[in-house]
Structure formats: structure tokens, C-alpha cells
Amino acid sequence: MRDVTALRAEGVEDLLRQYPKVRARVDSGYQGLARDFGEQVSAPPKKPPADATDAQRAEYDIARKAQSSQRICVEHAIAEPKAWRPLQRYIGRREHFEDTVLAIAGLVSDRCAER
């Protein structure tokens, strides 16, 4: 399931409507969500067309890097727990998955606090 489809299925659009002060920075897979909720959701700019001028490409690169640097800490926080072996290929019982994720999140959090 694509990310945007999952968001819609989980009711995130309804939550954005319900809480208009909530803001989110998303990756390029959420361009439609950013289009629909322009005041709340910020996505990277769309790539310039093939016939774009050098100035347009430079402007795109600057805007993309600015948005990317605002999101990088979150991307790293998402990626670190995924590196743990038990989450890479979870074979346990489905009803224990949440406890496993929370346990690993606690370990990651403790490890990050030591740095």
C-alpha cells in the first residue's frame, strides 16, 4: 500500500481537517497531501521540467535542500529502529509486534541519550 493510501485509510486527512494548527513536513511521496493541505503539509518542490532553465534548476535545488535539511533528523529517527534485526524480518506473533517495537524504541532512545 502506498504511503498516501495508508494515510487516507487511517484517517489522517480527517485529523488534519480536525486540527488545522498541525503542521507536517513530508517527502515527495506525499505531494497530493501537500496539495490538498497546503497550509499544513509541506512537501519538497516538484522537479523542474526537462526544458527548465539553469536558474529554475538552481532554485529547485535550493528549495529541495532546505526542505530536506528540516526533515533529516526525523528520517534518521525513523531509520535507526529499522536497523535492529528483530524489526527487519519480524517472525513473531502479530499481537506481540507492538510490544517488540516499543521495547526496541526504548533501547534506541536509551542508546541515543548516552551519546
Secondary structure, DSSP 8 states (H G I E B T S, - for coil): --HHHHHHHHTHHHHHHH-TT--EE--GGGHHHHHHTTTTEE-------TT--HHHHHHHHHHHHHHHHHHHHHHHHHHHHHTSHHHHT--S-GGGHHHHHHHHHHHHHHHHHH-
